[in-house]
């Protein structure tokens, strides 16, 4: 398991019991979990970092590009994503239509750019739901302990035994279709994993000397949970959230591919690929290019997430 | 040994019950009226007469308090009755039973491909000491994990069915139609197997018994296959349980892409039609697969590693 910070020499933790009167927390969230920034900071500058880890820099740049697509699609999309010119239908990629056009003459590149907005919003929402619900459950479970802990962890075990996609689909069945519901469903499937990791870290953090000291000095249970346990336990969950982004992109686009996302005219990455299925023989670009953008985005997120996760990161 | 088996069976039964309950809670307890969803999904039937609605309500006991509903559903579940699929008007168990062999064949072939592909990838990187080829091979698993299976499937279709015409594009006929879906299903699993195996191979090279073997003059190839592989394959074995579950989930997408009949297709259709009893049955099925596979894995463990023998457990 990754074991961020807590026992590293840099951690000033165990010797500085923070009294109730001095709320200056010994280890802030910044200095606690080692997020892998030290190594790049040690280099003499940006140029060295680029030369040493070209993949990482490239990934970060690509992610930034896709994020700006998502935030301001209007600037990057040369055409209207919903209105096409019928005389230009099913054109292969060329100078005007970078990704070609579909059966209604709509520009595929514009649709992909606008799709980034729907797909990435859903992804971010899914991770947020999983992160918030999962880590609060894990935090409570680890801190309260006893019967409550047992019950929560049994539920987590059961949820983990059901494949994530199936669980998401069950939730979608009840909630109905649409981008928002898909996002919630994917988030629900991620809750169990977050809860488990969070609980493990809370269990480790709460046995630290400074937490015992704080409680001995009369700091309330909740206050000590938030001020002293949480900052130490949140590191691996944050890294997990970063890693979960890739999984969530995959799940969201799969659900959208299956047709449970936004209804037809709206461009979502998964549904763009599925619309192209009918033109596999005549128009290869309709499935290939949007799919390639999904793959590139997933590769980039995974690369960046792995760089954040130095605990497990042997990136060669 | 019998006590061990009994305990495992009880654990398995617990997981099944829990999965059933989880499915029940999600599907029946969320603020929505199952009967309304069912009626809305049948769509064309439009204005059902109130008598039929009342009959449906009675059939699914929607108006009873929650614990009564749950009790009735649980009693049926114990008897192996999951109710009838709404759009198809057939027992859920019968439909699943019909579709299961197709998916089982697909998953079995995909599993073999995944083990061969992932295993040989890992062994090759384990054999090579460095160089460009090794780095290239090491970059493959992260790439494969990042490829959505619907896209991989469509690419394979484009190249091997439409351009080259080697395999039929859709359908369930014969072994030839099984190849492309199985490869598609195998790719992400192969990547995971390769990642785990690469890691444990690397760790095993540092073990004392490897050093001993090297000192005795065994070749690198011999050490890899005779000494290292057996030891390093244990962690990947644990993966198998997870892998099979992923195969079931992957089959949902793959069977849709290749228009195959099977359990995955049932899931897709059931969600599209909001067929709640069907989904419930499929959730329990996936838990059943999980339980059985983990039992098998635990039974295989001691064969590979003599240090793990349940019968010698201290009691």
Interface residues (C-beta under 8 A of the other chain):
Chain A: X154 X155 X157 X158 X159 X161 X162 X163 X164 X165 X166 X167 X169 X170 X171 X172 X173 X174 X175 X246 X250 X253 X254 X257 X258 X259 X260 X270 X273 X274 X276 X277 X280 X281 X284 X287 X288 X291 X292 X294 X295 X298 X299 X302 X303 X306 X316
Chain B: X15 X18 X19 X21 X22 X23 X26 X27 X30 X32 X37 X135 X138 X142 X143 X145 X146 X147 X148 X149 X150 X151 X154 X155 X157 X158 X162 X245 X246 X248 X249 X250 X252 X253 X256 X257 X267 X268 X270 X271 X272 X274 X275 X276 X279 X282 X283 X286 X287 X290 X291
